[in-house]
Amino acid sequence: MIKILKYSEVKNEEIFARYEPLDDVSEIVTEIIENVKANGDVALFDYTERFDKVKLSSLIVGKEEIDEAISLVEPRFIDILKRAAANITKFHTCQVRNSFILNDENGVIIGQKIIPVDRAGLYVPGGTAAYPSTVLMDAIPAKIAGVKELIMVTPPMKNGKVNPVILAAAFVAGVDKIYKVGGAQAIAALAYGTETVPKVDKIVGPGNAFVAEAKKQVFGKVSIDMIAGPSEILVIADEKSNAKHLAADLLSQAEHDKNASAVLVTDSIELANAVSVELERQIPLLDRAEIARESIDNNGKIIVTANLDTAIEIANEIAPEHLELMLDNPFDYLDKIRHAGSIFMGRNCPEALGDYFAGPNHTLPTSGTAKFSSPLSVDDFVKKTQYTYYTKEALDAVCDDIAYFATLEGLTGHAKSVVVRSEDDE
């Protein structure tokens, strides 16, 4: 049963406690990465047979398998994918940055170029659930950014094929190449390349603890989006909120993972009790009831506060991945929210709307990292290069100032590189 905590009566440690992983998988992941670096495809085939219980003859997903997958999914699902993709495209197109150039009348030109990465790798989970929505959310911003080649990796099913809904989403999103490999070994393959899987410049996408650790270890060799922790939802609700709706929204995240976190913050003890009862009624009705049960019992909590201002302070401290404002006038509170991955406004905006259809990205910062990081966006797939041009006259005008500055730092070589150009005139 979910814990109900009165904010003024318990220690802050209990209010702000988060899931902490018990198992350190770093050594296992290091071994996997080194094996893939040394043995390439052979290691990938071996790990797929060992972990996924599938003996593959090829890692490549060909056109025939993609065509077959599209024929297997319902036309309605293809239509929904296309409509969701249109919403995601519309939102992320607004994020596109432009290069700029500043012309100074005194012979100075400075500017910045926005350049997409050449090749991006998309990791798509294939464990306890398949997530075609992740394909759309990760691939579409990359396409909008202008990435030349999108590489997707995802574990195969027991029959040696990729889940058809994943392939349908990849087709709609415009993924260029797809490989049947998952886990830490897939991250290693993207980071270092193998005989079959090409090396990428950036790796994005969520995964289990092994995937997260692998992304952490290859960072620096390649760029990554973030280290994703278990899914989180925090709902701020007042006494007028519907307990049935609140329980359903909390469970929408609790069913992801036994380590997921579902938190309600409210100024009504009556609502808190009603939601607790409703959770007990709804959990057994879920297909993933066992996972949701463990998540709610271990990581779920209802925090009762004196007022909504305190509720918002708590939300800012927790900095949740998903934040719902289950209030009549959510825009009155929007400016008070400083730390959240994605905010869902009002009583008719369940978090699942953002997961699948609305348009904003669902690859979000977790574990409090929303205090300093952002949702996946077009920015994740570009880099910025700056440039400077000075005429000789422009350099001469600032030569002494630069030399003086460099000398103060003890870098006389820097100073000389500027002064020498003026000396040539003497």
N, C-alpha and C positions, 0 to 999 in steps of 0.2 A: 504493500500500500504506500502511496506517495506520502512524503513527510510534509507536515504543515508547520511552518516556523513563523513565530511572531518576531518581527524585526527588532523590536525593543527589548526582547527577552532572551535572545540567544547571542552567542559570540559571533563576531564578523567572520571568523574562520569557518564557521558552519554555513553562514549565508553565502560566502563566496568560494566555497570548496569546489574544486573541479576534479574530473576524472584524471588520474595519473596512471599511465601504463605500468604494469607490474613487470612485464617481461622485457628484457633488453635483447633486441634481435640484431644488434649492430655487428657482432662477430659473424653470425650466419650470413648476413647481407654482404659483408666484406668478402667472405669466401665465395659467394655467388658471383659478385662483380669480378673478382680476380679470375675466376674460372671462365667467365664469358670473355673477358679480355684476352685470355690465353688460348681458348679453344673455339671461340666464335659459335658458329651454327651447331657444332657437335654438342656444346654445353646447352644450348637452347633446346635441342631435341631431347637431351637427357632429362633436363628439368621438367619439360612438358610431360614426359612419360612418368616421371616420379611424382610430381605434384598434381597434375591434372588428369593422370591415369589415361593418357591418350598417346598412342604411338603414331606420329605424323610422318608422312613421306615428303611433305613440303610445308614451309612456313607461310607461303604466299597465298593470299586470298585472290583468286582469279575472277575474271569477268563472269564466267559461268556460275560460280557460286553466288556472286552478287545478284545476277539475274534470277537465279533460283530463289534466293531469299526474298526478293521483291515479289515474286509470284506467290510466295507462301503467306505473306502478310496481307491482311484485309485492305482493300482499297480505301476504306474509311481511315485506317491508320496512316496511310501515305498522305491522304488529304490533311489530316491533323498535323503531321510532321511539316508539311509545306506551309500551313498557316502559322504554326509556331515559328518556323524558320523566318517567315516574313516579318513577324513581330520582333524577333531577335535581331534581324538585319536592320530594321527601322531604328531600333534603340541604339545599336552599336555604331551605326553609320554616323550618328551625332558625336561620337567620340573621336572621330578622325582628326588628327592634328595636321597642320600645314607647316611646311618649311617656311622660313622667313629670312629676309635680307635687310640689313640696315645700311643705308648709304650716308656717309658723312661728307659734307661739302669740302672738308680739308684733306681729302685723299684717303679716307678710311672706309673700308667695307668689311662688315662682319655679318655673320649669318649662321643659320642652323638648318641642317638637312634632316628630314625624317626618312629613315630607310628601314624597310621591313627586313626581318631575319630571312635568310635564304630558305631554311628548312626547319619546320617545327614538328615535334613529336607529340601525339595525343595518346595518353593512356586512358583506356576505358575499362573499368572493372567488369569482371564476369563471374564473380563468386556467387554469393547467396542471392543476388538479383542482377538483372541486366538493366542498364541505364542508357537507352537511346537518347534521352534528354541531354546527357553529358556530351554526347557526340555533337549535338547541335550547339550547345553552349561553348564548347571548346573550339570547334572548327570554324564557325561563322565569323567570330572576331578575327581569327587568323586570316581568313579569306579577305575580309574587308581591309585588313592592314596591308594586304598585298604579298603575303608569304608565297614564295614560288612553289613550294612543295609541302604538302601536309601528309605526314606519315602517322598511321594509326596502328597501335598494338592493343590486342585484347586476347584474353585466354580462350581457347576453343572449348566447346561442349564435349560431352563424352563421345559423341559420334564423330569427332574430329573436325566439325564445322563451327563457324561462328554463329552465334544466335542471330536468326534472320532479322529481328527488329533492330539490332545493332547495325547490321549491314544496310538495312533500309535507310536508317538515319544517316549513315556515312554517305550513301548515294545522294540523298537530298542535300546534305551539307557540302558536298563537293570534295570529299577526302580523296587524295590522289592515290595512295598506296596503303594496303592493309596487310598486317602480318598476325599470324596466330601464335602469340606468345604473351604471357602475363607475368605478374609478380616482379620481384626484384631483378630477375634475369632480363625482363623486357626493358626495364629502365637502363640496365647496363648496356644492352644492345643499342638503344637509342643514343646513349652517351658516347660509346666508343666505336660503334659500328661492328658488323660481322660480315661474312661473305654475302649474306642475303639482306640483312637489315641495314639501311644506310644510317650513318651518323647524322644527328640533328644538332641544331644550335640552341633550341629551347625545348624543354619538356613541360607539358601541362597536363592536368587531370588528376582526379582523386584516386586513392587506393587504400589498401589495408596497411598495417603497421610495417610490413616488409617493403612495400612500395614507397611509403613515406620515408623510411630510413634510407632506402636506395637513392631517392631524390636528394636527400640531405648529403649523402656521401659523394654523389657525382657533381654536386653544385661546385662551380668553379671550372670544371671541365666543360660543362654546358650551363645555360641558365635554366632556372625552374620558376614556376609560378608561385608556389607556396608549399609549406609542409602542412598538409591537411590533417586535422585531428578528427575525433568523432563528431557527428552532426549535433547541432545545438538549436534549440528554439527557446526564446523568452517572450512571454506574452504579458503585456500590461493591460489589465482589465478593471473596469469599475463595476459597481453593484448591479448595473442594468444589463450586464453581459449575460449571454446565454451559456449556461454550464455545459450543455450538450455540445455546443460548438467549440468551446474552449477545450474540453476533453479530447475531442476529435483532432483539433489542431496540435495539441501536445503529443498525441499518439502518432501523428503524421511523421514526426521526427523520431520518436521512441522506437518505431518499428524498423528504422534503418539498421540499428546496431545496438547490441546490449550495453555498449559504452556510451551511447548517445545521451544527451542531456536535454530534458524538458522541464522548463521552469515557468511558473505562473507567479506574477507579482500583482497583488490586488490590495485595495483598501477596504475590502469587505470580507469579514470572517465567514459570513453566511455563504457567500459565493465560493470561498475556499472549500468549505465543507461539501457544498453541492457538487463541485468539480471532482472532489475526491470520490464521492459516491458514483458519479458518472463514469469516471475512469474504470472503476471496478466493474461496471456494467458493460463497458465497451471493449475492454481488453480481450475477453474470451471470444469476441466476435471477429477478431482479426485473423487473417491467414498466418501472420507472423506474430501470433500472440505470445509465444515463448520469449522471443526477443524483446518485445515491447514490455512484457512483465518484468524482465530482469532490468531493463533500462529504467523503468519507472521506480521500481523498488530501490535500486542502488543509486541512481543519479537524479531522479526526479525530485522536485520540491515545489511547494507553494509557499511563497513569502507574503505575509500579511503586514502591511504598513499602515501608518496613520493617515497618509494622504498620497495623492498621485505624484506630487513633487518628489517625495522620498522614493517612490517607485522608479521614477526616472533616474534619480541619482544611483540607485542600485543597478539599473540597466546599464548606465554608462560605465560603472565599475566593472561589471561582468563583460561588457563589450561582446554581445552574442553574435553568432553567425546570422541567425534570423531573428528579427524583432517584430512582433505584431503589436500595434496600438489598437486594442479592441475598445475604442472610445468613440463617442458621437462626433467629436470635433478633432480628429487626429492632427490636422494641420496646425492647430493651436499649439501643439507640443513638438512639432517636427524640429524647430530650431533649437530645442532644448536637448535633442539627442546628438551626442558628440561621437559616440563609439558604437557602431553596429555595421555588420556586413551588408545587410539589405533590410529595409523597413517596409512593413506591410500595413497599410493605412486603413483604419476603420473596421467595421463589423462584417464587411462583405469581401474581405481580402485575405483568404487563408493562404498560408505560406506555399501550399501546393500550386497555387496560381503562378507563383514565380518560378517554381521548379520546372514547369512544363511550357508555359504559354505566353505570359505577359510580355516578355522581351528583355528585361534586365537579367543579368547573368546570375546563374545559380552556383557557380564556382566561387566560394566565398571564404574569407578569413575566419578561422576557428580558434578556439582556445585562448580568447582574449586578444588575439593579434589584430582585431579590428581597431585597436587603439593606434596602430601605426601602419596598417596595410589595407588594401582595397580589393574589391571584387575583380575577377578576371575581366580584362577589357582589351580593346584594340591596342592600347598602350603596351600590353605585355608582349606584343609581337613586332614591335618596332624598336629601333635604337636611334639615338640622336647623335649626329656628327656636327661639330661646329667648325667654322673656318674664319680666318682673319686675313685681310689684305691691307697693307699700308704702302703708300707711295714713299719714295725716298724723302720727300719734303715732310710728309707726315711723321715718319720715324725720327727725322732730325729734330722735330719740334718737341719730342718727348724723350729724346735720347738721354739727356742728363738726369731726368727724373727716374727713369728705369734703372740706370746705372747706380744711382744713389740708393734706390730701394734694394737692389740686388747686393750691393756692398754691405748694407746693414745686416743682411742675412748671412754674410760671410761667403757669398757665392760670387767671387770675383770673375769666374769664368763666364757666368751669366752676363755680368756687367760688360765684360770685354766683347762678347758677341754682338752687343748693341753699339758700343763705342767704336769698334773697329770699322764700322761702315761710315762713320763720320770722318775717321782718320784718313780714309781713302781719298778724301777731297783735299787734304792738306798737302 
